[in-house]
């Protein structure tokens, strides 16, 4: 099964992940995180399958995260609230997200990609 790579083309981390997949001959479908932001349901599923806390799906170094004061908003946010924030603005989502429908990785670390997708 081909992977889905949720990415943002101007993001260097996304570019590294795409290059790694290309270099390893792994096929994938590209999804632009801002133009095709995942729905609340899709995000909930990705979070669940990743085994990571929902907070790990936020792009904490992004401009939108700071402008919207997300650090404070997330302190007491429920999963539903977090998913609503993410679905409302693709720039809040940490990238890249890669999934095969069962496993999910967030961000790019070569070792994790080697372990998960090779």
C-alpha positions as CSV (number, residue, x, y, z in Angstrom):
1,X,0.0,0.0,0.0
2,X,1.3,3.4,-0.9
3,X,2.0,6.0,1.8
4,X,0.3,9.3,2.1
5,X,2.7,12.2,2.7
6,X,1.0,15.2,4.2
7,X,3.4,18.0,3.6
8,X,3.9,21.7,2.9
9,X,6.2,22.3,-0.1
10,X,8.0,25.3,1.4
11,X,8.9,23.3,4.5
12,X,12.5,22.0,4.6
13,X,11.5,19.1,6.9
14,X,8.8,18.1,4.5
15,X,11.3,18.3,1.6
16,X,13.7,16.0,3.5
17,X,11.0,13.5,4.2
18,X,10.0,13.5,0.5
19,X,13.6,13.1,-0.6
20,X,14.1,10.2,1.8
21,X,11.0,8.4,0.4
22,X,12.2,9.1,-3.2
23,X,15.8,7.9,-2.4
24,X,14.4,4.7,-0.9
25,X,12.0,4.0,-3.8
26,X,8.9,4.3,-1.7
27,X,5.7,5.4,-3.5
28,X,3.4,7.9,-1.9
29,X,0.6,10.2,-2.5
30,X,1.2,13.9,-1.8
31,X,-1.3,15.9,0.2
32,X,-0.7,19.7,0.6
33,X,-1.5,20.4,4.3
34,X,-2.8,23.9,3.7
35,X,-4.7,23.4,0.4
36,X,-6.1,20.0,1.5
37,X,-6.1,20.3,5.3
38,X,-7.3,17.0,6.9
39,X,-10.8,17.0,8.4
40,X,-11.4,16.7,12.2
41,X,-12.2,13.0,11.7
42,X,-9.1,12.3,9.6
43,X,-6.9,14.1,12.2
44,X,-8.5,12.2,15.1
45,X,-7.7,9.0,13.3
46,X,-4.1,10.0,12.6
47,X,-3.6,11.0,16.2
48,X,-5.1,7.7,17.4
49,X,-3.0,5.6,15.1
50,X,0.2,7.5,15.8
51,X,0.1,6.6,19.5
52,X,1.3,10.2,20.2
53,X,-0.4,12.9,22.3
54,X,-2.4,15.3,20.2
55,X,-0.1,18.1,21.2
56,X,2.7,16.5,19.1
57,X,0.6,17.4,16.0
58,X,1.1,21.1,16.5
59,X,3.7,23.1,14.6
60,X,5.0,24.8,17.8
61,X,7.7,26.7,15.9
62,X,5.3,28.2,13.4
63,X,4.2,31.8,13.1
64,X,0.4,30.9,13.2
65,X,1.0,29.0,16.5
66,X,2.5,32.1,18.1
67,X,0.0,34.5,16.6
68,X,-2.9,32.5,17.8
69,X,-1.4,32.1,21.3
70,X,-1.8,28.3,20.9
71,X,0.5,27.5,23.8
72,X,-1.9,29.0,26.2
73,X,-5.0,27.6,24.4
74,X,-3.7,24.1,24.5
75,X,-3.0,24.0,28.2
76,X,-6.6,22.9,29.0
77,X,-7.8,21.9,25.6
78,X,-9.7,18.7,25.1
79,X,-8.8,16.3,22.2
80,X,-11.9,17.6,20.3
81,X,-10.8,21.2,20.7
82,X,-7.2,20.4,19.6
83,X,-8.5,18.6,16.5
84,X,-10.8,21.6,15.7
85,X,-7.8,24.0,15.9
86,X,-5.7,21.8,13.6
87,X,-8.5,21.3,11.0
88,X,-9.2,25.0,10.9
89,X,-5.7,25.9,9.8
90,X,-3.2,23.6,8.1
91,X,-0.3,25.8,9.1
92,X,-0.8,24.7,12.7
93,X,-0.1,21.1,11.8
94,X,3.4,19.7,12.4
95,X,4.8,18.4,9.2
96,X,5.3,16.1,7.5
97,X,2.8,13.4,8.5
98,X,3.2,10.1,6.8
99,X,0.8,7.2,7.1
100,X,0.1,3.9,5.4
101,X,-3.4,3.7,7.0
102,X,-2.2,1.9,10.0
103,X,1.1,3.5,11.2
104,X,1.7,7.3,11.4
105,X,4.8,9.3,11.8
106,X,5.0,13.0,12.6
107,X,8.0,15.2,11.6
108,X,11.1,13.7,10.0
109,X,13.8,11.8,11.8
110,X,15.8,9.6,9.5
111,X,16.0,6.8,12.1
112,X,12.3,6.7,12.6
113,X,11.6,6.6,8.9
114,X,14.2,3.8,8.5
115,X,12.5,1.9,11.2
116,X,8.9,2.6,10.2
117,X,8.8,2.9,6.4
118,X,11.7,0.9,5.0
